[in-house]
Amino acid sequence: MADGVTVTVRNKDKLARKLRQLAPEALKALTIANEETADEMVATAQRYVPVRTGTLRNSIHTEPGPPDTGAVRVVAGGAATTKGGYD
């Protein structure tokens, strides 16, 4: 959809190099922000989870998400908190 605007980019190679340099820095900053937020979520969940034995509370933790995404997962439960026998 042409609207009559023409854009000319000078020094395209220099711009491309700079953008490639910025991407890892942006990913690092995103990862740090997500880790901080996930840590806050863990602390909040641990503070408010009902406690009988402490097993569930102690199972709440963070794990890295998929590589190169900056994602961090908050995980809880697992085998130690799961009862069997539900047929």
Backbone as XML, in Angstrom:
<?xml version="1.0"?>
<chain id="A" units="angstrom">
  <residue number="1" name="MET">
    <atom name="N" x="0.857" y="-1.166" z="0.000"/>
    <atom name="CA" x="0.000" y="0.000" z="0.000"/>
    <atom name="C" x="0.905" y="1.230" z="0.000"/>
  </residue>
  <residue number="2" name="ALA">
    <atom name="N" x="1.146" y="1.785" z="-1.160"/>
    <atom name="CA" x="2.020" y="2.952" z="-1.283"/>
    <atom name="C" x="1.254" y="4.217" z="-0.936"/>
  </residue>
  <residue number="3" name="ASP">
    <atom name="N" x="1.912" y="5.076" z="-0.158"/>
    <atom name="CA" x="1.265" y="6.336" z="0.212"/>
    <atom name="C" x="2.084" y="7.533" z="-0.257"/>
  </residue>
  <residue number="4" name="GLY">
    <atom name="N" x="3.049" y="7.304" z="-1.151"/>
    <atom name="CA" x="3.838" y="8.391" z="-1.691"/>
    <atom name="C" x="5.038" y="8.777" z="-0.842"/>
  </residue>
  <residue number="5" name="VAL">
    <atom name="N" x="5.331" y="8.027" z="0.219"/>
    <atom name="CA" x="6.459" y="8.335" z="1.085"/>
    <atom name="C" x="7.630" y="7.434" z="0.685"/>
  </residue>
  <residue number="6" name="THR">
    <atom name="N" x="8.778" y="8.042" z="0.499"/>
    <atom name="CA" x="9.981" y="7.297" z="0.169"/>
    <atom name="C" x="10.984" y="7.475" z="1.302"/>
  </residue>
  <residue number="7" name="VAL">
    <atom name="N" x="11.573" y="6.379" z="1.737"/>
    <atom name="CA" x="12.560" y="6.417" z="2.803"/>
    <atom name="C" x="13.878" y="5.893" z="2.254"/>
  </residue>
  <residue number="8" name="THR">
    <atom name="N" x="14.914" y="6.668" z="2.483"/>
    <atom name="CA" x="16.252" y="6.249" z="2.083"/>
    <atom name="C" x="17.078" y="6.065" z="3.345"/>
  </residue>
  <residue number="9" name="VAL">
    <atom name="N" x="17.716" y="4.915" z="3.468"/>
    <atom name="CA" x="18.536" y="4.630" z="4.641"/>
    <atom name="C" x="19.991" y="4.660" z="4.203"/>
  </residue>
  <residue number="10" name="ARG">
    <atom name="N" x="20.737" y="5.576" z="4.792"/>
    <atom name="CA" x="22.165" y="5.661" z="4.514"/>
    <atom name="C" x="22.903" y="4.779" z="5.514"/>
  </residue>
  <residue number="11" name="ASN">
    <atom name="N" x="24.042" y="4.307" z="5.133"/>
    <atom name="CA" x="24.874" y="3.472" z="6.008"/>
    <atom name="C" x="24.111" y="2.256" z="6.534"/>
  </residue>
  <residue number="12" name="LYS">
    <atom name="N" x="23.455" y="1.557" z="5.652"/>
    <atom name="CA" x="22.650" y="0.397" z="6.044"/>
    <atom name="C" x="23.472" y="-0.647" z="6.798"/>
  </residue>
  <residue number="13" name="ASP">
    <atom name="N" x="24.694" y="-0.880" z="6.337"/>
    <atom name="CA" x="25.536" y="-1.883" z="7.002"/>
    <atom name="C" x="25.848" y="-1.478" z="8.441"/>
  </residue>
  <residue number="14" name="LYS">
    <atom name="N" x="26.153" y="-0.209" z="8.641"/>
    <atom name="CA" x="26.439" y="0.293" z="9.991"/>
    <atom name="C" x="25.201" y="0.160" z="10.876"/>
  </residue>
  <residue number="15" name="LEU">
    <atom name="N" x="24.042" y="0.493" z="10.343"/>
    <atom name="CA" x="22.788" y="0.366" z="11.091"/>
    <atom name="C" x="22.516" y="-1.099" z="11.433"/>
  </residue>
  <residue number="16" name="ALA">
    <atom name="N" x="22.723" y="-1.987" z="10.496"/>
    <atom name="CA" x="22.489" y="-3.416" z="10.742"/>
    <atom name="C" x="23.412" y="-3.932" z="11.838"/>
  </residue>
  <residue number="17" name="ARG">
    <atom name="N" x="24.697" y="-3.515" z="11.811"/>
    <atom name="CA" x="25.636" y="-3.928" z="12.867"/>
    <atom name="C" x="25.173" y="-3.437" z="14.230"/>
  </residue>
  <residue number="18" name="LYS">
    <atom name="N" x="24.731" y="-2.198" z="14.294"/>
    <atom name="CA" x="24.282" y="-1.619" z="15.565"/>
    <atom name="C" x="23.049" y="-2.365" z="16.082"/>
  </residue>
  <residue number="19" name="LEU">
    <atom name="N" x="22.122" y="-2.688" z="15.212"/>
    <atom name="CA" x="20.924" y="-3.427" z="15.627"/>
    <atom name="C" x="21.287" y="-4.819" z="16.137"/>
  </residue>
  <residue number="20" name="ARG">
    <atom name="N" x="22.262" y="-5.470" z="15.494"/>
    <atom name="CA" x="22.701" y="-6.786" z="15.963"/>
    <atom name="C" x="23.351" y="-6.687" z="17.335"/>
  </residue>
  <residue number="21" name="GLN">
    <atom name="N" x="24.013" y="-5.575" z="17.624"/>
    <atom name="CA" x="24.619" y="-5.373" z="18.942"/>
    <atom name="C" x="23.559" y="-5.117" z="20.002"/>
  </residue>
  <residue number="22" name="LEU">
    <atom name="N" x="22.496" y="-4.423" z="19.632"/>
    <atom name="CA" x="21.455" y="-4.070" z="20.593"/>
    <atom name="C" x="20.600" y="-5.262" z="20.996"/>
  </residue>
  <residue number="23" name="ALA">
    <atom name="N" x="20.399" y="-6.213" z="20.109"/>
    <atom name="CA" x="19.511" y="-7.341" z="20.385"/>
    <atom name="C" x="19.944" y="-8.129" z="21.626"/>
  </residue>
  <residue number="24" name="PRO">
    <atom name="N" x="21.222" y="-8.513" z="21.763"/>
    <atom name="CA" x="21.609" y="-9.253" z="22.981"/>
    <atom name="C" x="21.451" y="-8.415" z="24.248"/>
  </residue>
  <residue number="25" name="GLU">
    <atom name="N" x="21.714" y="-7.116" z="24.157"/>
    <atom name="CA" x="21.554" y="-6.253" z="25.320"/>
    <atom name="C" x="20.086" y="-6.152" z="25.725"/>
  </residue>
  <residue number="26" name="ALA">
    <atom name="N" x="19.211" y="-6.070" z="24.736"/>
    <atom name="CA" x="17.772" y="-6.009" z="25.019"/>
    <atom name="C" x="17.297" y="-7.316" z="25.634"/>
  </residue>
  <residue number="27" name="LEU">
    <atom name="N" x="17.774" y="-8.442" z="25.114"/>
    <atom name="CA" x="17.395" y="-9.746" z="25.662"/>
    <atom name="C" x="17.888" y="-9.888" z="27.098"/>
  </residue>
  <residue number="28" name="LYS">
    <atom name="N" x="19.091" y="-9.426" z="27.370"/>
    <atom name="CA" x="19.636" y="-9.495" z="28.730"/>
    <atom name="C" x="18.784" y="-8.657" z="29.689"/>
  </residue>
  <residue number="29" name="ALA">
    <atom name="N" x="18.419" y="-7.440" z="29.269"/>
    <atom name="CA" x="17.591" y="-6.569" z="30.110"/>
    <atom name="C" x="16.210" y="-7.189" z="30.341"/>
  </residue>
  <residue number="30" name="LEU">
    <atom name="N" x="15.632" y="-7.783" z="29.303"/>
    <atom name="CA" x="14.328" y="-8.438" z="29.427"/>
    <atom name="C" x="14.407" y="-9.611" z="30.402"/>
  </residue>
  <residue number="31" name="THR">
    <atom name="N" x="15.456" y="-10.404" z="30.292"/>
    <atom name="CA" x="15.632" y="-11.553" z="31.191"/>
    <atom name="C" x="15.755" y="-11.107" z="32.636"/>
  </residue>
  <residue number="32" name="ILE">
    <atom name="N" x="16.544" y="-10.065" z="32.883"/>
    <atom name="CA" x="16.706" y="-9.555" z="34.245"/>
    <atom name="C" x="15.373" y="-9.071" z="34.802"/>
  </residue>
  <residue number="33" name="ALA">
    <atom name="N" x="14.618" y="-8.331" z="34.005"/>
    <atom name="CA" x="13.313" y="-7.836" z="34.456"/>
    <atom name="C" x="12.361" y="-8.992" z="34.748"/>
  </residue>
  <residue number="34" name="ASN">
    <atom name="N" x="12.366" y="-10.007" z="33.892"/>
    <atom name="CA" x="11.494" y="-11.159" z="34.115"/>
    <atom name="C" x="11.917" y="-11.957" z="35.344"/>
  </residue>
  <residue number="35" name="GLU">
    <atom name="N" x="13.220" y="-12.079" z="35.581"/>
    <atom name="CA" x="13.698" y="-12.785" z="36.776"/>
    <atom name="C" x="13.261" y="-12.053" z="38.048"/>
  </residue>
  <residue number="36" name="GLU">
    <atom name="N" x="13.374" y="-10.738" z="38.042"/>
    <atom name="CA" x="12.961" y="-9.955" z="39.215"/>
    <atom name="C" x="11.469" y="-10.104" z="39.472"/>
  </residue>
  <residue number="37" name="THR">
    <atom name="N" x="10.672" y="-10.042" z="38.408"/>
    <atom name="CA" x="9.219" y="-10.189" z="38.552"/>
    <atom name="C" x="8.868" y="-11.594" z="39.043"/>
  </residue>
  <residue number="38" name="ALA">
    <atom name="N" x="9.519" y="-12.601" z="38.489"/>
    <atom name="CA" x="9.253" y="-13.982" z="38.909"/>
    <atom name="C" x="9.630" y="-14.185" z="40.374"/>
  </residue>
  <residue number="39" name="ASP">
    <atom name="N" x="10.744" y="-13.608" z="40.800"/>
    <atom name="CA" x="11.137" y="-13.718" z="42.212"/>
    <atom name="C" x="10.090" y="-13.085" z="43.129"/>
  </residue>
  <residue number="40" name="GLU">
    <atom name="N" x="9.526" y="-11.962" z="42.706"/>
    <atom name="CA" x="8.459" y="-11.326" z="43.488"/>
    <atom name="C" x="7.223" y="-12.219" z="43.539"/>
  </residue>
  <residue number="41" name="MET">
    <atom name="N" x="6.900" y="-12.868" z="42.412"/>
    <atom name="CA" x="5.749" y="-13.772" z="42.385"/>
    <atom name="C" x="5.965" y="-14.954" z="43.310"/>
  </residue>
  <residue number="42" name="VAL">
    <atom name="N" x="7.175" y="-15.504" z="43.320"/>
    <atom name="CA" x="7.499" y="-16.624" z="44.212"/>
    <atom name="C" x="7.322" y="-16.200" z="45.670"/>
  </residue>
  <residue number="43" name="ALA">
    <atom name="N" x="7.865" y="-15.042" z="46.016"/>
    <atom name="CA" x="7.760" y="-14.563" z="47.401"/>
    <atom name="C" x="6.298" y="-14.365" z="47.797"/>
  </residue>
  <residue number="44" name="THR">
    <atom name="N" x="5.497" y="-13.801" z="46.898"/>
    <atom name="CA" x="4.076" y="-13.582" z="47.189"/>
    <atom name="C" x="3.342" y="-14.908" z="47.344"/>
  </residue>
  <residue number="45" name="ALA">
    <atom name="N" x="3.594" y="-15.836" z="46.428"/>
    <atom name="CA" x="2.934" y="-17.144" z="46.511"/>
    <atom name="C" x="3.332" y="-17.875" z="47.784"/>
  </residue>
  <residue number="46" name="GLN">
    <atom name="N" x="4.596" y="-17.828" z="48.151"/>
    <atom name="CA" x="5.053" y="-18.502" z="49.374"/>
    <atom name="C" x="4.442" y="-17.862" z="50.618"/>
  </residue>
  <residue number="47" name="ARG">
    <atom name="N" x="4.194" y="-16.568" z="50.555"/>
    <atom name="CA" x="3.613" y="-15.871" z="51.701"/>
    <atom name="C" x="2.141" y="-16.239" z="51.896"/>
  </residue>
  <residue number="48" name="TYR">
    <atom name="N" x="1.406" y="-16.489" z="50.797"/>
    <atom name="CA" x="-0.039" y="-16.690" z="50.899"/>
    <atom name="C" x="-0.515" y="-18.137" z="50.753"/>
  </residue>
  <residue number="49" name="VAL">
    <atom name="N" x="0.372" y="-19.062" z="50.383"/>
    <atom name="CA" x="-0.058" y="-20.442" z="50.219"/>
    <atom name="C" x="-0.417" y="-21.030" z="51.589"/>
  </residue>
  <residue number="50" name="PRO">
    <atom name="N" x="-1.503" y="-21.820" z="51.658"/>
    <atom name="CA" x="-1.818" y="-22.489" z="52.922"/>
    <atom name="C" x="-0.678" y="-23.443" z="53.305"/>
  </residue>
  <residue number="51" name="VAL">
    <atom name="N" x="-0.343" y="-23.477" z="54.573"/>
    <atom name="CA" x="0.783" y="-24.305" z="55.016"/>
    <atom name="C" x="0.300" y="-25.331" z="56.031"/>
  </residue>
  <residue number="52" name="ARG">
    <atom name="N" x="0.471" y="-26.588" z="55.672"/>
    <atom name="CA" x="0.227" y="-27.665" z="56.617"/>
    <atom name="C" x="1.557" y="-28.312" z="56.953"/>
  </residue>
  <residue number="53" name="THR">
    <atom name="N" x="2.278" y="-28.709" z="55.914"/>
    <atom name="CA" x="3.595" y="-29.312" z="56.140"/>
    <atom name="C" x="4.729" y="-28.427" z="55.617"/>
  </residue>
  <residue number="54" name="GLY">
    <atom name="N" x="4.403" y="-27.486" z="54.750"/>
    <atom name="CA" x="5.412" y="-26.623" z="54.145"/>
    <atom name="C" x="5.950" y="-27.154" z="52.831"/>
  </residue>
  <residue number="55" name="THR">
    <atom name="N" x="5.534" y="-28.354" z="52.443"/>
    <atom name="CA" x="6.047" y="-28.953" z="51.212"/>
    <atom name="C" x="5.656" y="-28.136" z="49.981"/>
  </residue>
  <residue number="56" name="LEU">
    <atom name="N" x="4.391" y="-27.734" z="49.890"/>
    <atom name="CA" x="3.952" y="-26.943" z="48.745"/>
    <atom name="C" x="4.671" y="-25.595" z="48.725"/>
  </residue>
  <residue number="57" name="ARG">
    <atom name="N" x="4.719" y="-24.933" z="49.862"/>
    <atom name="CA" x="5.386" y="-23.624" z="49.928"/>
    <atom name="C" x="6.842" y="-23.747" z="49.473"/>
  </residue>
  <residue number="58" name="ASN">
    <atom name="N" x="7.504" y="-24.790" z="49.944"/>
    <atom name="CA" x="8.912" y="-24.967" z="49.600"/>
    <atom name="C" x="9.130" y="-25.380" z="48.146"/>
  </residue>
  <residue number="59" name="SER">
    <atom name="N" x="8.080" y="-25.843" z="47.477"/>
    <atom name="CA" x="8.223" y="-26.264" z="46.083"/>
    <atom name="C" x="8.119" y="-25.091" z="45.104"/>
  </residue>
  <residue number="60" name="ILE">
    <atom name="N" x="7.680" y="-23.947" z="45.558"/>
    <atom name="CA" x="7.491" y="-22.796" z="44.672"/>
    <atom name="C" x="8.858" y="-22.204" z="44.337"/>
  </residue>
  <residue number="61" name="HIS">
    <atom name="N" x="9.167" y="-22.156" z="43.035"/>
    <atom name="CA" x="10.475" y="-21.666" z="42.604"/>
    <atom name="C" x="10.416" y="-21.171" z="41.153"/>
  </residue>
  <residue number="62" name="THR">
    <atom name="N" x="11.514" y="-20.618" z="40.695"/>
    <atom name="CA" x="11.599" y="-20.186" z="39.298"/>
    <atom name="C" x="12.459" y="-21.163" z="38.503"/>
  </residue>
  <residue number="63" name="GLU">
    <atom name="N" x="12.184" y="-21.197" z="37.212"/>
    <atom name="CA" x="12.977" y="-21.967" z="36.260"/>
    <atom name="C" x="13.128" y="-21.137" z="34.998"/>
  </residue>
  <residue number="64" name="PRO">
    <atom name="N" x="14.233" y="-21.273" z="34.295"/>
    <atom name="CA" x="14.376" y="-20.543" z="33.034"/>
    <atom name="C" x="13.356" y="-21.029" z="32.019"/>
  </residue>
  <residue number="65" name="GLY">
    <atom name="N" x="12.888" y="-20.120" z="31.204"/>
    <atom name="CA" x="11.992" y="-20.488" z="30.114"/>
    <atom name="C" x="12.793" y="-20.963" z="28.916"/>
  </residue>
  <residue number="66" name="PRO">
    <atom name="N" x="12.147" y="-21.026" z="27.753"/>
    <atom name="CA" x="12.855" y="-21.453" z="26.546"/>
    <atom name="C" x="14.074" y="-20.568" z="26.271"/>
  </residue>
  <residue number="67" name="PRO">
    <atom name="N" x="15.136" y="-21.150" z="25.748"/>
    <atom name="CA" x="16.357" y="-20.378" z="25.483"/>
    <atom name="C" x="16.100" y="-19.184" z="24.556"/>
  </residue>
  <residue number="68" name="ASP">
    <atom name="N" x="16.830" y="-18.134" z="24.778"/>
    <atom name="CA" x="16.802" y="-16.937" z="23.932"/>
    <atom name="C" x="15.441" y="-16.253" z="23.859"/>
  </residue>
  <residue number="69" name="THR">
    <atom name="N" x="14.621" y="-16.393" z="24.921"/>
    <atom name="CA" x="13.330" y="-15.711" z="24.944"/>
    <atom name="C" x="13.239" y="-14.697" z="26.072"/>
  </residue>
  <residue number="70" name="GLY">
    <atom name="N" x="14.108" y="-14.819" z="27.067"/>
    <atom name="CA" x="14.023" y="-13.948" z="28.236"/>
    <atom name="C" x="12.969" y="-14.404" z="29.225"/>
  </residue>
  <residue number="71" name="ALA">
    <atom name="N" x="12.311" y="-15.514" z="28.935"/>
    <atom name="CA" x="11.216" y="-15.995" z="29.779"/>
    <atom name="C" x="11.732" y="-16.665" z="31.045"/>
  </residue>
  <residue number="72" name="VAL">
    <atom name="N" x="10.949" y="-16.536" z="32.111"/>
    <atom name="CA" x="11.224" y="-17.201" z="33.383"/>
    <atom name="C" x="9.899" y="-17.769" z="33.866"/>
  </residue>
  <residue number="73" name="ARG">
    <atom name="N" x="9.896" y="-19.013" z="34.295"/>
    <atom name="CA" x="8.667" y="-19.662" z="34.763"/>
    <atom name="C" x="8.627" y="-19.695" z="36.284"/>
  </residue>
  <residue number="74" name="VAL">
    <atom name="N" x="7.430" y="-19.559" z="36.835"/>
    <atom name="CA" x="7.207" y="-19.794" z="38.256"/>
    <atom name="C" x="6.523" y="-21.153" z="38.340"/>
  </residue>
  <residue number="75" name="VAL">
    <atom name="N" x="7.124" y="-22.068" z="39.093"/>
    <atom name="CA" x="6.660" y="-23.453" z="39.151"/>
    <atom name="C" x="6.379" y="-23.818" z="40.600"/>
  </residue>
  <residue number="76" name="ALA">
    <atom name="N" x="5.347" y="-24.640" z="40.804"/>
    <atom name="CA" x="5.016" y="-25.115" z="42.147"/>
    <atom name="C" x="4.468" y="-26.528" z="42.059"/>
  </residue>
  <residue number="77" name="GLY">
    <atom name="N" x="4.566" y="-27.223" z="43.164"/>
    <atom name="CA" x="3.989" y="-28.563" z="43.234"/>
    <atom name="C" x="4.970" y="-29.609" z="42.779"/>
  </residue>
  <residue number="78" name="GLY">
    <atom name="N" x="4.455" y="-30.579" z="42.059"/>
    <atom name="CA" x="5.293" y="-31.675" z="41.590"/>
    <atom name="C" x="5.008" y="-32.940" z="42.377"/>
  </residue>
  <residue number="79" name="ALA">
    <atom name="N" x="5.871" y="-33.912" z="42.226"/>
    <atom name="CA" x="5.666" y="-35.230" z="42.831"/>
    <atom name="C" x="5.532" y="-35.175" z="44.352"/>
  </residue>
  <residue number="80" name="ALA">
    <atom name="N" x="6.265" y="-34.293" z="44.992"/>
    <atom name="CA" x="6.235" y="-34.223" z="46.450"/>
    <atom name="C" x="4.896" y="-33.711" z="46.993"/>
  </residue>
  <residue number="81" name="THR">
    <atom name="N" x="4.126" y="-33.034" z="46.148"/>
    <atom name="CA" x="2.861" y="-32.465" z="46.602"/>
    <atom name="C" x="1.637" y="-33.149" z="45.991"/>
  </residue>
  <residue number="82" name="THR">
    <atom name="N" x="1.877" y="-34.187" z="45.211"/>
    <atom name="CA" x="0.792" y="-34.872" z="44.522"/>
    <atom name="C" x="0.466" y="-36.185" z="45.213"/>
  </residue>
  <residue number="83" name="LYS">
    <atom name="N" x="-0.830" y="-36.386" z="45.501"/>
    <atom name="CA" x="-1.272" y="-37.646" z="46.095"/>
    <atom name="C" x="-1.721" y="-38.571" z="44.973"/>
  </residue>
  <residue number="84" name="GLY">
    <atom name="N" x="-1.375" y="-39.822" z="45.082"/>
    <atom name="CA" x="-1.791" y="-40.809" z="44.086"/>
    <atom name="C" x="-3.139" y="-41.417" z="44.441"/>
  </residue>
  <residue number="85" name="GLY">
    <atom name="N" x="-3.549" y="-42.376" z="43.633"/>
    <atom name="CA" x="-4.761" y="-43.136" z="43.922"/>
    <atom name="C" x="-6.043" y="-42.511" z="43.388"/>
  </residue>
  <residue number="86" name="TYR">
    <atom name="N" x="-5.947" y="-41.655" z="42.410"/>
    <atom name="CA" x="-7.154" y="-41.075" z="41.822"/>
    <atom name="C" x="-7.484" y="-41.807" z="40.547"/>
  </residue>
  <residue number="87" name="ASP">
    <atom name="N" x="-8.094" y="-42.955" z="40.657"/>
    <atom name="CA" x="-8.445" y="-43.764" z="39.472"/>
    <atom name="C" x="-9.819" y="-43.421" z="38.967"/>
  </residue>
</chain>
